[in-house]
Amino acid sequence: MKLDEILPTQLYISKSKYEHNLKILEKSNFKKYQPLPVKKIGEEIFFTDGHTRAFILWQQEITEINVYDDPDRLDWIMYLLNLKWCRDSNIISIGDLNDRIIEEREYQREWLDLCSSYQQKISQDPLADLVVEMEKSSKIKAQICEQILRSLPQWFGIEKAILHYIEDVKTLPFFKISIYSKTIGFCAIKVNYGVNADLYVLGIFKEFHGKGIGKRLIGTINEYCKQLNIPYMSVKTLSEKHPDKNYWKTRKFYEKCGFKPFEEFTDLWGEHSPCLYMIREVK
Ligand SMILES: CC(C)(COP(=O)(O)OP(=O)(O)OC[C@H]1O[C@@H](n2cnc3c(N)ncnc32)[C@H](O)[C@@H]1OP(=O)(O)O)[C@@H](O)C(=O)NCCC(=O)NCCS
C-alpha cells in the first residue's frame, strides 16, 4: 500500500523502540520486514501496530510498504478514539510523527498511560460517547449508506438493490450513528400515512455488531416516533423460509427490539427472497 494512505493511530513514537527497530531494519538495508498490520473500516485504513517500523521506512523515503489485513478482533472503539486524537493533532500520515519521538519515560506517561486510562473508561461504558442524530444532507446520506452497505456483502450483495437504497435514502428521514466523529451505522425510515415508521434500510459496520448499538438506534427512532405521534414501527426482512444465517441474526435482533412477525410476503422480493413483515408498537 501507499504509506501515506494509511492513517496512524498513535500520537508518539518511543525513542528506544525507534533505535532498536532502526538497527534491525538497517541490516537488510530496509528491504526485509514483516508486513505491517492495517485495518479498513469504511473508507479509512489505519495502522493497528507497527508505527515505528512504518516511520523508519518513511524516513528512508520508501513510499509503498507491505501490509496485511489485521485478523484480530481488537477494541475498535478504542481505535476510533485513537484516530480522533490523531486527527485533532493533525497526524494524518506516518511522517506527521516526525517531531514526536520521545524518551521512554515520557512515552509511558504521554501515550501508554493515556491509552490505559481511556481503555478502562471504554471498557466500563463502551457506548458512552455514541451519538445517534439525524442527517439532513442528501449527499452525506448517500455516502454513508453506500459505505456501510458495501461493507456488509453478507446482507447487501445485490448491486441493483444497493444503488436503489443509495438513491432512495436521499429524501428519507435519516439517522446516523457516530462515535468519536466516525459514522459507523445508519437507518433511513419511511413514514407511511403518519401512523407507521418503516425501517427502510439500516446497517452498522460489522466490527461494531453485538454491542448494543442497534438497540440504541431503535430507541432513538422510537423517541422520534413518539414526538411525531407515530404509533407503529415496522420492518421488512428475509423470512425464516430462507436458510441465510446472517438474516437469522438480523431477525433475532428485531425480536429483541420488540418487533413481532406480522405477515409473510413470498412474492414481494421474488420467489428466492421470502419477505417477513414485522411490527412493533412505539413505546
Ligand atoms: C442488525 C443490526 C443493525 C443489529 O445491530 P447490533 O448493534 O449488532 O445489535 P445490538 O448489539 O444492539 O443487539 C440488540 C439485541 O439483539 C440481540 N442480537 C443482536 N445480534 C444477535 C445475534 N446475532 N443473535 C442473537 N441475538 C442477537 C442482542 O443480544 C441484543 O439483545 P439484548 O438486548 O438482550 O442483549 C446489525 O447487526 C447489522 O448492521 N446487521 C447487518 C445489516 C442488517 O442486518 N440490516 C438489516 C437488514 S433487514
PDBQT file of the ligand as one rigid body, heavy atoms in Angstrom, charges set to zero:
ROOT
HETATM    1  C1  LIG A 301     -28.988  -5.789  12.646  1.00  0.00    +0.000 C 
HETATM    2  C2  LIG A 301     -28.019  -4.816  13.297  1.00  0.00    +0.000 C 
HETATM    3  C3  LIG A 301     -28.384  -3.384  12.945  1.00  0.00    +0.000 C 
HETATM    4  C4  LIG A 301     -28.123  -5.019  14.818  1.00  0.00    +0.000 C 
HETATM    5  O1  LIG A 301     -27.292  -4.115  15.482  1.00  0.00    +0.000 OA
HETATM    6  P1  LIG A 301     -26.339  -4.576  16.686  1.00  0.00    +0.000 P 
HETATM    7  O2  LIG A 301     -25.711  -3.370  17.215  1.00  0.00    +0.000 OA
HETATM    8  O3  LIG A 301     -25.465  -5.667  16.203  1.00  0.00    +0.000 OA
HETATM    9  O4  LIG A 301     -27.394  -5.181  17.732  1.00  0.00    +0.000 OA
HETATM   10  P2  LIG A 301     -27.371  -4.992  19.313  1.00  0.00    +0.000 P 
HETATM   11  O5  LIG A 301     -25.997  -5.312  19.811  1.00  0.00    +0.000 OA
HETATM   12  O6  LIG A 301     -27.931  -3.665  19.664  1.00  0.00    +0.000 OA
HETATM   13  O7  LIG A 301     -28.365  -6.122  19.783  1.00  0.00    +0.000 OA
HETATM   14  C5  LIG A 301     -29.603  -5.848  20.393  1.00  0.00    +0.000 C 
HETATM   15  C6  LIG A 301     -30.208  -7.125  20.887  1.00  0.00    +0.000 C 
HETATM   16  O8  LIG A 301     -30.351  -8.060  19.809  1.00  0.00    +0.000 OA
HETATM   17  C7  LIG A 301     -29.672  -9.256  20.114  1.00  0.00    +0.000 C 
HETATM   18  N1  LIG A 301     -28.905  -9.731  18.984  1.00  0.00    +0.000 N 
HETATM   19  C8  LIG A 301     -28.143  -8.994  18.157  1.00  0.00    +0.000 A 
HETATM   20  N2  LIG A 301     -27.489  -9.805  17.301  1.00  0.00    +0.000 NA
HETATM   21  C9  LIG A 301     -27.844 -11.078  17.648  1.00  0.00    +0.000 A 
HETATM   22  C10 LIG A 301     -27.472 -12.368  17.178  1.00  0.00    +0.000 A 
HETATM   23  N3  LIG A 301     -26.571 -12.498  16.210  1.00  0.00    +0.000 N 
HETATM   24  N4  LIG A 301     -28.016 -13.458  17.755  1.00  0.00    +0.000 NA
HETATM   25  C11 LIG A 301     -28.902 -13.337  18.782  1.00  0.00    +0.000 A 
HETATM   26  N5  LIG A 301     -29.275 -12.136  19.289  1.00  0.00    +0.000 NA
HETATM   27  C12 LIG A 301     -28.752 -11.043  18.731  1.00  0.00    +0.000 A 
HETATM   28  C13 LIG A 301     -28.664  -8.892  21.184  1.00  0.00    +0.000 C 
HETATM   29  O9  LIG A 301     -28.327  -9.989  22.000  1.00  0.00    +0.000 OA
HETATM   30  C14 LIG A 301     -29.340  -7.803  21.954  1.00  0.00    +0.000 C 
HETATM   31  O10 LIG A 301     -30.181  -8.369  22.918  1.00  0.00    +0.000 OA
HETATM   32  P3  LIG A 301     -30.076  -7.940  24.460  1.00  0.00    +0.000 P 
HETATM   33  O11 LIG A 301     -30.558  -6.531  24.492  1.00  0.00    +0.000 OA
HETATM   34  O12 LIG A 301     -30.944  -8.897  25.164  1.00  0.00    +0.000 OA
HETATM   35  O13 LIG A 301     -28.633  -8.041  24.811  1.00  0.00    +0.000 OA
HETATM   36  C15 LIG A 301     -26.549  -5.100  12.888  1.00  0.00    +0.000 C 
HETATM   37  O14 LIG A 301     -26.132  -6.323  13.374  1.00  0.00    +0.000 OA
HETATM   38  C16 LIG A 301     -26.318  -5.021  11.386  1.00  0.00    +0.000 C 
HETATM   39  O15 LIG A 301     -25.926  -3.985  10.866  1.00  0.00    +0.000 OA
HETATM   40  N6  LIG A 301     -26.516  -6.155  10.668  1.00  0.00    +0.000 N 
HETATM   41  C17 LIG A 301     -26.236  -6.203   9.264  1.00  0.00    +0.000 C 
HETATM   42  C18 LIG A 301     -27.206  -5.434   8.429  1.00  0.00    +0.000 C 
HETATM   43  C19 LIG A 301     -28.656  -5.835   8.629  1.00  0.00    +0.000 C 
HETATM   44  O16 LIG A 301     -28.987  -6.900   9.076  1.00  0.00    +0.000 OA
HETATM   45  N7  LIG A 301     -29.530  -4.893   8.271  1.00  0.00    +0.000 N 
HETATM   46  C20 LIG A 301     -30.971  -5.086   8.360  1.00  0.00    +0.000 C 
HETATM   47  C21 LIG A 301     -31.462  -5.743   7.130  1.00  0.00    +0.000 C 
HETATM   48  S1  LIG A 301     -33.211  -6.035   7.223  1.00  0.00    +0.000 SA
ENDROOT
TORSDOF 0
